[in-house]
Amino acid sequence: MTNRDRTMAVLHYKDHDRLPIVYFGFWKETLAKWSREGHVTEEEAKGWADGNEYDFSVAKRLGLDYNWAGIFKPPIDLFPAFEVKLIRDLGNGARHVRDEYGAVVLQ
């Protein structure tokens, strides 16, 4: 089973081979402490960000399966989005535009 299959099976009360070990990111202070204690490298602690190469490296080193945000990404934009529309040309290179979120912005 993949991590996604395993997680979806658990969430839907279906058969699964094992429970996934999921993490939701790390605090910089915790990574710094783990670096001092020798659990992760200093490079991993300083370079870590959600979903980057250090994230995967730290997770593997600690025996974690995956970062929740890396597998399950809920849609965060409007669907359908607003049609971008010119509201008013101000003549000096600036203009009022309704953006894809429906907000009138000065560009």
Biopython code that builds the backbone (N, CA, C, O; Angstrom):
import numpy as np
from Bio.PDB.StructureBuilder import StructureBuilder

atoms = [
    (1, "MET", "N", (0.838, -1.194, 0.000)),
    (1, "MET", "CA", (0.000, 0.000, 0.000)),
    (1, "MET", "C", (0.872, 1.243, 0.000)),
    (1, "MET", "O", (1.934, 1.266, 0.621)),
    (2, "THR", "N", (0.424, 2.263, -0.691)),
    (2, "THR", "CA", (1.117, 3.549, -0.619)),
    (2, "THR", "C", (0.658, 4.267, 0.644)),
    (2, "THR", "O", (-0.328, 3.873, 1.267)),
    (3, "ASN", "N", (1.373, 5.317, 1.017)),
    (3, "ASN", "CA", (0.969, 6.095, 2.184)),
    (3, "ASN", "C", (-0.437, 6.661, 2.011)),
    (3, "ASN", "O", (-1.230, 6.681, 2.952)),
    (4, "ARG", "N", (-0.733, 7.116, 0.803)),
    (4, "ARG", "CA", (-2.073, 7.656, 0.554)),
    (4, "ARG", "C", (-3.128, 6.553, 0.688)),
    (4, "ARG", "O", (-4.154, 6.761, 1.336)),
    (5, "ASP", "N", (-2.888, 5.384, 0.083)),
    (5, "ASP", "CA", (-3.829, 4.265, 0.184)),
    (5, "ASP", "C", (-4.037, 3.870, 1.643)),
    (5, "ASP", "O", (-5.162, 3.653, 2.095)),
    (6, "ARG", "N", (-2.929, 3.786, 2.360)),
    (6, "ARG", "CA", (-2.971, 3.394, 3.770)),
    (6, "ARG", "C", (-3.794, 4.393, 4.579)),
    (6, "ARG", "O", (-4.636, 3.999, 5.386)),
    (7, "THR", "N", (-3.553, 5.666, 4.366)),
    (7, "THR", "CA", (-4.259, 6.710, 5.113)),
    (7, "THR", "C", (-5.742, 6.727, 4.773)),
    (7, "THR", "O", (-6.586, 6.825, 5.664)),
    (8, "MET", "N", (-6.065, 6.632, 3.475)),
    (8, "MET", "CA", (-7.472, 6.633, 3.079)),
    (8, "MET", "C", (-8.188, 5.410, 3.644)),
    (8, "MET", "O", (-9.350, 5.509, 4.040)),
    (9, "ALA", "N", (-7.522, 4.268, 3.688)),
    (9, "ALA", "CA", (-8.124, 3.065, 4.266)),
    (9, "ALA", "C", (-8.421, 3.280, 5.751)),
    (9, "ALA", "O", (-9.502, 2.933, 6.227)),
    (10, "VAL", "N", (-7.462, 3.852, 6.477)),
    (10, "VAL", "CA", (-7.666, 4.112, 7.906)),
    (10, "VAL", "C", (-8.825, 5.083, 8.106)),
    (10, "VAL", "O", (-9.686, 4.853, 8.955)),
    (11, "LEU", "N", (-8.854, 6.162, 7.334)),
    (11, "LEU", "CA", (-9.905, 7.181, 7.491)),
    (11, "LEU", "C", (-11.287, 6.664, 7.113)),
    (11, "LEU", "O", (-12.299, 7.206, 7.561)),
    (12, "HIS", "N", (-11.334, 5.622, 6.293)),
    (12, "HIS", "CA", (-12.624, 5.061, 5.876)),
    (12, "HIS", "C", (-12.910, 3.703, 6.531)),
    (12, "HIS", "O", (-13.768, 2.951, 6.068)),
    (13, "TYR", "N", (-12.178, 3.399, 7.621)),
    (13, "TYR", "CA", (-12.406, 2.181, 8.392)),
    (13, "TYR", "C", (-12.288, 0.918, 7.536)),
    (13, "TYR", "O", (-13.059, -0.026, 7.708)),
    (14, "LYS", "N", (-11.337, 0.904, 6.629)),
    (14, "LYS", "CA", (-11.109, -0.259, 5.769)),
    (14, "LYS", "C", (-9.834, -0.965, 6.201)),
    (14, "LYS", "O", (-9.069, -0.448, 7.015)),
    (15, "ASP", "N", (-9.611, -2.156, 5.645)),
    (15, "ASP", "CA", (-8.404, -2.914, 5.970)),
    (15, "ASP", "C", (-7.156, -2.160, 5.530)),
    (15, "ASP", "O", (-7.142, -1.524, 4.477)),
    (16, "HIS", "N", (-6.116, -2.237, 6.340)),
    (16, "HIS", "CA", (-4.842, -1.595, 6.029)),
    (16, "HIS", "C", (-3.716, -2.456, 6.591)),
    (16, "HIS", "O", (-3.921, -3.228, 7.529)),
    (17, "ASP", "N", (-2.539, -2.319, 6.018)),
    (17, "ASP", "CA", (-1.416, -3.139, 6.454)),
    (17, "ASP", "C", (-0.791, -2.640, 7.757)),
    (17, "ASP", "O", (-0.293, -3.431, 8.559)),
    (18, "ARG", "N", (-0.823, -1.327, 7.960)),
    (18, "ARG", "CA", (-0.312, -0.730, 9.200)),
    (18, "ARG", "C", (-0.768, 0.720, 9.258)),
    (18, "ARG", "O", (-1.214, 1.277, 8.255)),
    (19, "LEU", "N", (-0.656, 1.322, 10.415)),
    (19, "LEU", "CA", (-0.984, 2.741, 10.554)),
    (19, "LEU", "C", (0.183, 3.580, 10.046)),
    (19, "LEU", "O", (1.334, 3.289, 10.372)),
    (20, "PRO", "N", (-0.089, 4.609, 9.260)),
    (20, "PRO", "CA", (1.000, 5.480, 8.810)),
    (20, "PRO", "C", (1.465, 6.379, 9.949)),
    (20, "PRO", "O", (0.683, 6.749, 10.824)),
    (21, "ILE", "N", (2.732, 6.720, 9.924)),
    (21, "ILE", "CA", (3.293, 7.652, 10.902)),
    (21, "ILE", "C", (3.374, 9.010, 10.205)),
    (21, "ILE", "O", (4.255, 9.258, 9.382)),
    (22, "VAL", "N", (2.441, 9.866, 10.556)),
    (22, "VAL", "CA", (2.254, 11.143, 9.871)),
    (22, "VAL", "C", (2.798, 12.275, 10.734)),
    (22, "VAL", "O", (2.671, 12.249, 11.958)),
    (23, "TYR", "N", (3.399, 13.263, 10.093)),
    (23, "TYR", "CA", (3.828, 14.459, 10.819)),
    (23, "TYR", "C", (3.282, 15.689, 10.100)),
    (23, "TYR", "O", (2.939, 15.633, 8.920)),
    (24, "PHE", "N", (3.210, 16.771, 10.810)),
    (24, "PHE", "CA", (2.606, 17.998, 10.291)),
    (24, "PHE", "C", (3.612, 19.145, 10.244)),
    (24, "PHE", "O", (3.238, 20.313, 10.349)),
    (25, "GLY", "N", (4.871, 18.808, 10.087)),
    (25, "GLY", "CA", (5.927, 19.819, 10.062)),
    (25, "GLY", "C", (6.677, 19.826, 11.384)),
    (25, "GLY", "O", (6.341, 19.092, 12.314)),
    (26, "PHE", "N", (7.694, 20.664, 11.448)),
    (26, "PHE", "CA", (8.534, 20.734, 12.639)),
    (26, "PHE", "C", (8.737, 22.190, 13.034)),
    (26, "PHE", "O", (8.702, 23.086, 12.191)),
    (27, "TRP", "N", (8.947, 22.411, 14.314)),
    (27, "TRP", "CA", (9.331, 23.732, 14.780)),
    (27, "TRP", "C", (10.834, 23.878, 14.575)),
    (27, "TRP", "O", (11.594, 22.929, 14.773)),
    (28, "LYS", "N", (11.254, 25.080, 14.175)),
    (28, "LYS", "CA", (12.694, 25.344, 13.964)),
    (28, "LYS", "C", (13.484, 25.071, 15.250)),
    (28, "LYS", "O", (14.588, 24.527, 15.206)),
    (29, "GLU", "N", (12.907, 25.455, 16.391)),
    (29, "GLU", "CA", (13.597, 25.246, 17.672)),
    (29, "GLU", "C", (13.802, 23.763, 17.958)),
    (29, "GLU", "O", (14.835, 23.367, 18.497)),
    (30, "THR", "N", (12.818, 22.945, 17.597)),
    (30, "THR", "CA", (12.939, 21.503, 17.808)),
    (30, "THR", "C", (14.008, 20.917, 16.897)),
    (30, "THR", "O", (14.803, 20.080, 17.324)),
    (31, "LEU", "N", (14.027, 21.358, 15.634)),
    (31, "LEU", "CA", (15.060, 20.880, 14.714)),
    (31, "LEU", "C", (16.451, 21.269, 15.197)),
    (31, "LEU", "O", (17.388, 20.477, 15.096)),
    (32, "ALA", "N", (16.588, 22.487, 15.720)),
    (32, "ALA", "CA", (17.887, 22.927, 16.249)),
    (32, "ALA", "C", (18.317, 22.036, 17.418)),
    (32, "ALA", "O", (19.484, 21.659, 17.519)),
    (33, "LYS", "N", (17.370, 21.703, 18.301)),
    (33, "LYS", "CA", (17.673, 20.828, 19.431)),
    (33, "LYS", "C", (18.061, 19.439, 18.941)),
    (33, "LYS", "O", (19.039, 18.860, 19.414)),
    (34, "TRP", "N", (17.293, 18.902, 17.988)),
    (34, "TRP", "CA", (17.609, 17.583, 17.453)),
    (34, "TRP", "C", (18.971, 17.573, 16.780)),
    (34, "TRP", "O", (19.682, 16.568, 16.817)),
    (35, "SER", "N", (19.334, 18.690, 16.164)),
    (35, "SER", "CA", (20.653, 18.800, 15.539)),
    (35, "SER", "C", (21.751, 18.740, 16.606)),
    (35, "SER", "O", (22.738, 18.023, 16.449)),
    (36, "ARG", "N", (21.571, 19.489, 17.679)),
    (36, "ARG", "CA", (22.551, 19.471, 18.777)),
    (36, "ARG", "C", (22.671, 18.078, 19.392)),
    (36, "ARG", "O", (23.747, 17.680, 19.837)),
    (37, "GLU", "N", (21.558, 17.339, 19.415)),
    (37, "GLU", "CA", (21.547, 15.993, 20.004)),
    (37, "GLU", "C", (22.001, 14.907, 19.026)),
    (37, "GLU", "O", (22.162, 13.751, 19.415)),
    (38, "GLY", "N", (22.211, 15.282, 17.736)),
    (38, "GLY", "CA", (22.710, 14.340, 16.751)),
    (38, "GLY", "C", (21.646, 13.544, 16.007)),
    (38, "GLY", "O", (21.981, 12.602, 15.288)),
    (39, "HIS", "N", (20.371, 13.899, 16.162)),
    (39, "HIS", "CA", (19.293, 13.170, 15.469)),
    (39, "HIS", "C", (19.155, 13.585, 14.008)),
    (39, "HIS", "O", (18.791, 12.770, 13.160)),
    (40, "VAL", "N", (19.447, 14.853, 13.713)),
    (40, "VAL", "CA", (19.431, 15.370, 12.340)),
    (40, "VAL", "C", (20.696, 16.198, 12.154)),
    (40, "VAL", "O", (21.322, 16.613, 13.129)),
    (41, "THR", "N", (21.068, 16.437, 10.899)),
    (41, "THR", "CA", (22.266, 17.246, 10.653)),
    (41, "THR", "C", (21.933, 18.733, 10.818)),
    (41, "THR", "O", (20.769, 19.133, 10.777)),
    (42, "GLU", "N", (22.965, 19.526, 11.002)),
    (42, "GLU", "CA", (22.773, 20.975, 11.104)),
    (42, "GLU", "C", (22.216, 21.524, 9.798)),
    (42, "GLU", "O", (21.377, 22.424, 9.807)),
    (43, "GLU", "N", (22.679, 20.984, 8.678)),
    (43, "GLU", "CA", (22.190, 21.410, 7.364)),
    (43, "GLU", "C", (20.693, 21.141, 7.226)),
    (43, "GLU", "O", (19.961, 21.986, 6.711)),
    (44, "GLU", "N", (20.230, 19.975, 7.679)),
    (44, "GLU", "CA", (18.804, 19.652, 7.621)),
    (44, "GLU", "C", (17.997, 20.592, 8.510)),
    (44, "GLU", "O", (16.927, 21.060, 8.121)),
    (45, "ALA", "N", (18.512, 20.861, 9.696)),
    (45, "ALA", "CA", (17.805, 21.738, 10.634)),
    (45, "ALA", "C", (17.669, 23.155, 10.091)),
    (45, "ALA", "O", (16.610, 23.770, 10.220)),
    (46, "LYS", "N", (18.732, 23.675, 9.486)),
    (46, "LYS", "CA", (18.702, 25.058, 8.983)),
    (46, "LYS", "C", (17.975, 25.183, 7.650)),
    (46, "LYS", "O", (17.394, 26.229, 7.361)),
    (47, "GLY", "N", (18.000, 24.119, 6.826)),
    (47, "GLY", "CA", (17.411, 24.204, 5.500)),
    (47, "GLY", "C", (15.984, 23.715, 5.406)),
    (47, "GLY", "O", (15.371, 23.796, 4.342)),
    (48, "TRP", "N", (15.442, 23.206, 6.505)),
    (48, "TRP", "CA", (14.123, 22.588, 6.465)),
    (48, "TRP", "C", (13.010, 23.589, 6.127)),
    (48, "TRP", "O", (13.008, 24.722, 6.608)),
    (49, "ALA", "N", (12.078, 23.151, 5.301)),
    (49, "ALA", "CA", (10.810, 23.838, 5.034)),
    (49, "ALA", "C", (9.830, 22.760, 4.581)),
    (49, "ALA", "O", (10.246, 21.743, 4.026)),
    (50, "ASP", "N", (8.545, 22.965, 4.808)),
    (50, "ASP", "CA", (7.536, 21.967, 4.423)),
    (50, "ASP", "C", (7.693, 21.565, 2.966)),
    (50, "ASP", "O", (7.629, 22.412, 2.075)),
    (51, "GLY", "N", (7.895, 20.282, 2.720)),
    (51, "GLY", "CA", (7.913, 19.744, 1.371)),
    (51, "GLY", "C", (9.220, 19.841, 0.619)),
    (51, "GLY", "O", (9.285, 19.410, -0.532)),
    (52, "ASN", "N", (10.273, 20.392, 1.222)),
    (52, "ASN", "CA", (11.537, 20.458, 0.483)),
    (52, "ASN", "C", (12.371, 19.197, 0.738)),
    (52, "ASN", "O", (11.941, 18.297, 1.459)),
    (53, "GLU", "N", (13.553, 19.143, 0.148)),
    (53, "GLU", "CA", (14.394, 17.944, 0.255)),
    (53, "GLU", "C", (14.787, 17.639, 1.694)),
    (53, "GLU", "O", (14.922, 16.472, 2.061)),
    (54, "TYR", "N", (14.975, 18.682, 2.521)),
    (54, "TYR", "CA", (15.351, 18.465, 3.914)),
    (54, "TYR", "C", (14.179, 17.891, 4.708)),
    (54, "TYR", "O", (14.382, 17.105, 5.633)),
    (55, "ASP", "N", (12.973, 18.276, 4.354)),
    (55, "ASP", "CA", (11.775, 17.734, 4.991)),
    (55, "ASP", "C", (11.749, 16.216, 4.828)),
    (55, "ASP", "O", (11.542, 15.482, 5.794)),
    (56, "PHE", "N", (11.960, 15.755, 3.596)),
    (56, "PHE", "CA", (11.953, 14.316, 3.331)),
    (56, "PHE", "C", (13.119, 13.618, 4.021)),
    (56, "PHE", "O", (12.972, 12.502, 4.521)),
    (57, "SER", "N", (14.272, 14.272, 4.048)),
    (57, "SER", "CA", (15.459, 13.697, 4.680)),
    (57, "SER", "C", (15.259, 13.538, 6.191)),
    (57, "SER", "O", (15.578, 12.492, 6.757)),
    (58, "VAL", "N", (14.730, 14.575, 6.837)),
    (58, "VAL", "CA", (14.478, 14.517, 8.285)),
    (58, "VAL", "C", (13.456, 13.427, 8.586)),
    (58, "VAL", "O", (13.628, 12.651, 9.526)),
    (59, "ALA", "N", (12.389, 13.369, 7.787)),
    (59, "ALA", "CA", (11.344, 12.369, 8.009)),
    (59, "ALA", "C", (11.914, 10.953, 7.904)),
    (59, "ALA", "O", (11.622, 10.094, 8.737)),
    (60, "LYS", "N", (12.717, 10.724, 6.887)),
    (60, "LYS", "CA", (13.311, 9.392, 6.698)),
    (60, "LYS", "C", (14.220, 9.049, 7.865)),
    (60, "LYS", "O", (14.188, 7.934, 8.386)),
    (61, "ARG", "N", (15.039, 10.025, 8.274)),
    (61, "ARG", "CA", (15.970, 9.809, 9.379)),
    (61, "ARG", "C", (15.226, 9.467, 10.673)),
    (61, "ARG", "O", (15.708, 8.660, 11.468)),
    (62, "LEU", "N", (14.059, 10.074, 10.887)),
    (62, "LEU", "CA", (13.298, 9.858, 12.115)),
    (62, "LEU", "C", (12.284, 8.718, 12.010)),
    (62, "LEU", "O", (11.606, 8.402, 12.987)),
    (63, "GLY", "N", (12.175, 8.092, 10.819)),
    (63, "GLY", "CA", (11.267, 6.961, 10.650)),
    (63, "GLY", "C", (9.812, 7.355, 10.434)),
    (63, "GLY", "O", (8.902, 6.575, 10.715)),
    (64, "LEU", "N", (9.597, 8.571, 9.932)),
    (64, "LEU", "CA", (8.239, 9.052, 9.679)),
    (64, "LEU", "C", (7.847, 8.755, 8.238)),
    (64, "LEU", "O", (8.704, 8.730, 7.354)),
    (65, "ASP", "N", (6.561, 8.530, 7.995)),
    (65, "ASP", "CA", (6.108, 8.176, 6.652)),
    (65, "ASP", "C", (5.941, 9.383, 5.733)),
    (65, "ASP", "O", (6.452, 9.378, 4.614)),
    (66, "TYR", "N", (5.238, 10.410, 6.188)),
    (66, "TYR", "CA", (5.015, 11.560, 5.313)),
    (66, "TYR", "C", (4.466, 12.753, 6.075)),
    (66, "TYR", "O", (3.929, 12.634, 7.176)),
    (67, "ASN", "N", (4.622, 13.907, 5.443)),
    (67, "ASN", "CA", (4.059, 15.156, 5.928)),
    (67, "ASN", "C", (2.648, 15.266, 5.360)),
    (67, "ASN", "O", (2.459, 15.152, 4.149)),
    (68, "TRP", "N", (1.677, 15.480, 6.202)),
    (68, "TRP", "CA", (0.268, 15.532, 5.784)),
    (68, "TRP", "C", (0.066, 16.486, 4.614)),
    (68, "TRP", "O", (-0.634, 16.145, 3.660)),
    (69, "ALA", "N", (0.657, 17.657, 4.665)),
    (69, "ALA", "CA", (0.478, 18.652, 3.599)),
    (69, "ALA", "C", (1.083, 18.202, 2.277)),
    (69, "ALA", "O", (0.691, 18.693, 1.218)),
    (70, "GLY", "N", (2.039, 17.271, 2.327)),
    (70, "GLY", "CA", (2.653, 16.783, 1.102)),
    (70, "GLY", "C", (1.800, 15.773, 0.352)),
    (70, "GLY", "O", (2.004, 15.560, -0.843)),
    (71, "ILE", "N", (0.857, 15.153, 1.030)),
    (71, "ILE", "CA", (0.011, 14.133, 0.407)),
    (71, "ILE", "C", (-1.398, 14.675, 0.159)),
    (71, "ILE", "O", (-1.971, 14.467, -0.911)),
    (72, "PHE", "N", (-1.945, 15.365, 1.149)),
    (72, "PHE", "CA", (-3.321, 15.849, 1.058)),
    (72, "PHE", "C", (-3.309, 17.363, 0.962)),
    (72, "PHE", "O", (-3.097, 18.056, 1.957)),
    (73, "LYS", "N", (-3.535, 17.869, -0.228)),
    (73, "LYS", "CA", (-3.529, 19.314, -0.445)),
    (73, "LYS", "C", (-4.943, 19.750, -0.814)),
    (73, "LYS", "O", (-5.367, 19.605, -1.961)),
    (74, "PRO", "N", (-5.665, 20.280, 0.159)),
    (74, "PRO", "CA", (-7.021, 20.714, -0.170)),
    (74, "PRO", "C", (-6.988, 21.922, -1.101)),
    (74, "PRO", "O", (-6.059, 22.727, -1.035)),
    (75, "PRO", "N", (-7.984, 22.055, -1.964)),
    (75, "PRO", "CA", (-8.028, 23.229, -2.836)),
    (75, "PRO", "C", (-8.243, 24.492, -2.008)),
    (75, "PRO", "O", (-9.105, 24.528, -1.130)),
    (76, "ILE", "N", (-7.466, 25.511, -2.290)),
    (76, "ILE", "CA", (-7.584, 26.736, -1.507)),
    (76, "ILE", "C", (-8.010, 27.935, -2.344)),
    (76, "ILE", "O", (-8.220, 29.023, -1.807)),
    (77, "ASP", "N", (-8.139, 27.750, -3.642)),
    (77, "ASP", "CA", (-8.572, 28.849, -4.499)),
    (77, "ASP", "C", (-10.056, 28.743, -4.798)),
    (77, "ASP", "O", (-10.666, 27.687, -4.631)),
    (78, "LEU", "N", (-10.626, 29.856, -5.244)),
    (78, "LEU", "CA", (-12.025, 29.853, -5.649)),
    (78, "LEU", "C", (-12.199, 29.021, -6.909)),
    (78, "LEU", "O", (-11.347, 29.033, -7.797)),
    (79, "PHE", "N", (-13.306, 28.302, -6.978)),
    (79, "PHE", "CA", (-13.600, 27.544, -8.181)),
    (79, "PHE", "C", (-15.083, 27.617, -8.440)),
    (79, "PHE", "O", (-15.865, 27.136, -7.619)),
    (80, "PRO", "N", (-15.494, 28.181, -9.515)),
    (80, "PRO", "CA", (-14.630, 28.821, -10.505)),
    (80, "PRO", "C", (-14.167, 30.191, -10.008)),
    (80, "PRO", "O", (-14.830, 30.834, -9.194)),
    (81, "ALA", "N", (-13.036, 30.609, -10.511)),
    (81, "ALA", "CA", (-12.501, 31.923, -10.153)),
    (81, "ALA", "C", (-13.286, 33.013, -10.880)),
    (81, "ALA", "O", (-13.926, 32.757, -11.900)),
    (82, "PHE", "N", (-13.229, 34.222, -10.345)),
    (82, "PHE", "CA", (-13.824, 35.353, -11.046)),
    (82, "PHE", "C", (-13.053, 35.609, -12.334)),
    (82, "PHE", "O", (-11.853, 35.349, -12.412)),
    (83, "GLU", "N", (-13.739, 36.111, -13.324)),
    (83, "GLU", "CA", (-13.075, 36.521, -14.560)),
    (83, "GLU", "C", (-12.345, 37.830, -14.275)),
    (83, "GLU", "O", (-12.937, 38.774, -13.750)),
    (84, "VAL", "N", (-11.069, 37.885, -14.617)),
    (84, "VAL", "CA", (-10.302, 39.115, -14.418)),
    (84, "VAL", "C", (-10.854, 40.156, -15.380)),
    (84, "VAL", "O", (-11.005, 39.907, -16.576)),
    (85, "LYS", "N", (-11.155, 41.342, -14.824)),
    (85, "LYS", "CA", (-11.830, 42.353, -15.631)),
    (85, "LYS", "C", (-11.264, 43.741, -15.315)),
    (85, "LYS", "O", (-11.081, 44.105, -14.154)),
    (86, "LEU", "N", (-10.995, 44.497, -16.372)),
    (86, "LEU", "CA", (-10.558, 45.881, -16.204)),
    (86, "LEU", "C", (-11.764, 46.714, -15.792)),
    (86, "LEU", "O", (-12.776, 46.742, -16.494)),
    (87, "ILE", "N", (-11.656, 47.385, -14.665)),
    (87, "ILE", "CA", (-12.734, 48.240, -14.183)),
    (87, "ILE", "C", (-12.539, 49.668, -14.691)),
    (87, "ILE", "O", (-13.475, 50.295, -15.186)),
    (88, "ARG", "N", (-11.305, 50.173, -14.560)),
    (88, "ARG", "CA", (-11.056, 51.564, -14.960)),
    (88, "ARG", "C", (-9.574, 51.758, -15.237)),
    (88, "ARG", "O", (-8.730, 51.397, -14.417)),
    (89, "ASP", "N", (-9.265, 52.320, -16.378)),
    (89, "ASP", "CA", (-7.887, 52.675, -16.720)),
    (89, "ASP", "C", (-7.652, 54.080, -16.197)),
    (89, "ASP", "O", (-8.367, 55.005, -16.582)),
    (90, "LEU", "N", (-6.677, 54.258, -15.338)),
    (90, "LEU", "CA", (-6.421, 55.558, -14.721)),
    (90, "LEU", "C", (-5.514, 56.441, -15.568)),
    (90, "LEU", "O", (-5.257, 57.587, -15.200)),
    (91, "GLY", "N", (-5.028, 55.934, -16.687)),
    (91, "GLY", "CA", (-4.299, 56.762, -17.646)),
    (91, "GLY", "C", (-2.820, 56.939, -17.397)),
    (91, "GLY", "O", (-2.105, 57.336, -18.317)),
    (92, "ASN", "N", (-2.330, 56.674, -16.231)),
    (92, "ASN", "CA", (-0.907, 56.869, -15.931)),
    (92, "ASN", "C", (-0.174, 55.538, -15.787)),
    (92, "ASN", "O", (0.861, 55.453, -15.127)),
    (93, "GLY", "N", (-0.727, 54.506, -16.413)),
    (93, "GLY", "CA", (-0.154, 53.170, -16.305)),
    (93, "GLY", "C", (-0.800, 52.356, -15.194)),
    (93, "GLY", "O", (-0.610, 51.142, -15.114)),
    (94, "ALA", "N", (-1.556, 53.022, -14.345)),
    (94, "ALA", "CA", (-2.266, 52.337, -13.264)),
    (94, "ALA", "C", (-3.697, 52.047, -13.717)),
    (94, "ALA", "O", (-4.251, 52.723, -14.584)),
    (95, "ARG", "N", (-4.263, 51.027, -13.104)),
    (95, "ARG", "CA", (-5.649, 50.692, -13.438)),
    (95, "ARG", "C", (-6.296, 49.922, -12.297)),
    (95, "ARG", "O", (-5.623, 49.244, -11.520)),
    (96, "HIS", "N", (-7.607, 50.041, -12.215)),
    (96, "HIS", "CA", (-8.384, 49.242, -11.267)),
    (96, "HIS", "C", (-8.831, 47.980, -11.989)),
    (96, "HIS", "O", (-9.411, 48.053, -13.072)),
    (97, "VAL", "N", (-8.566, 46.831, -11.398)),
    (97, "VAL", "CA", (-8.884, 45.551, -12.005)),
    (97, "VAL", "C", (-9.593, 44.680, -10.963)),
    (97, "VAL", "O", (-9.202, 44.651, -9.796)),
    (98, "ARG", "N", (-10.641, 43.970, -11.401)),
    (98, "ARG", "CA", (-11.217, 42.946, -10.525)),
    (98, "ARG", "C", (-10.395, 41.689, -10.760)),
    (98, "ARG", "O", (-10.319, 41.193, -11.884)),
    (99, "ASP", "N", (-9.775, 41.167, -9.692)),
    (99, "ASP", "CA", (-8.899, 39.996, -9.850)),
    (99, "ASP", "C", (-9.682, 38.694, -9.763)),
    (99, "ASP", "O", (-10.909, 38.705, -9.656)),
    (100, "GLU", "N", (-8.967, 37.570, -9.811)),
    (100, "GLU", "CA", (-9.598, 36.253, -9.818)),
    (100, "GLU", "C", (-10.330, 35.911, -8.529)),
    (100, "GLU", "O", (-11.087, 34.942, -8.479)),
    (101, "TYR", "N", (-10.101, 36.725, -7.463)),
    (101, "TYR", "CA", (-10.791, 36.511, -6.194)),
    (101, "TYR", "C", (-11.995, 37.442, -6.021)),
    (101, "TYR", "O", (-12.688, 37.389, -5.005)),
    (102, "GLY", "N", (-12.235, 38.293, -7.020)),
    (102, "GLY", "CA", (-13.359, 39.214, -6.963)),
    (102, "GLY", "C", (-13.040, 40.529, -6.286)),
    (102, "GLY", "O", (-13.927, 41.363, -6.106)),
    (103, "ALA", "N", (-11.789, 40.729, -5.909)),
    (103, "ALA", "CA", (-11.376, 41.974, -5.261)),
    (103, "ALA", "C", (-10.950, 42.988, -6.323)),
    (103, "ALA", "O", (-10.274, 42.643, -7.292)),
    (104, "VAL", "N", (-11.351, 44.223, -6.128)),
    (104, "VAL", "CA", (-10.908, 45.296, -7.022)),
    (104, "VAL", "C", (-9.572, 45.799, -6.477)),
    (104, "VAL", "O", (-9.484, 46.261, -5.339)),
    (105, "VAL", "N", (-8.539, 45.702, -7.309)),
    (105, "VAL", "CA", (-7.183, 46.062, -6.884)),
    (105, "VAL", "C", (-6.611, 47.114, -7.823)),
    (105, "VAL", "O", (-7.011, 47.225, -8.982)),
    (106, "LEU", "N", (-5.677, 47.875, -7.300)),
    (106, "LEU", "CA", (-4.949, 48.867, -8.110)),
    (106, "LEU", "C", (-3.688, 48.202, -8.620)),
    (106, "LEU", "O", (-2.869, 47.723, -7.837)),
    (107, "GLN", "N", (-3.532, 48.173, -9.942)),
    (107, "GLN", "CA", (-2.322, 47.615, -10.528)),
    (107, "GLN", "C", (-1.517, 48.719, -11.162)),
    (107, "GLN", "O", (-0.450, 48.464, -11.719)),
]
sb = StructureBuilder()
sb.init_structure("model")
sb.init_model(0)
sb.init_chain("A")
sb.init_seg("    ")
for serial, (resi, resn, name, xyz) in enumerate(atoms, 1):
    if name == "N":
        sb.init_residue(resn, " ", resi, " ")
    sb.init_atom(name, np.array(xyz, "f"), 0.0, 1.0, " ", f" {name:<3s}", serial, name[0])
structure = sb.get_structure()
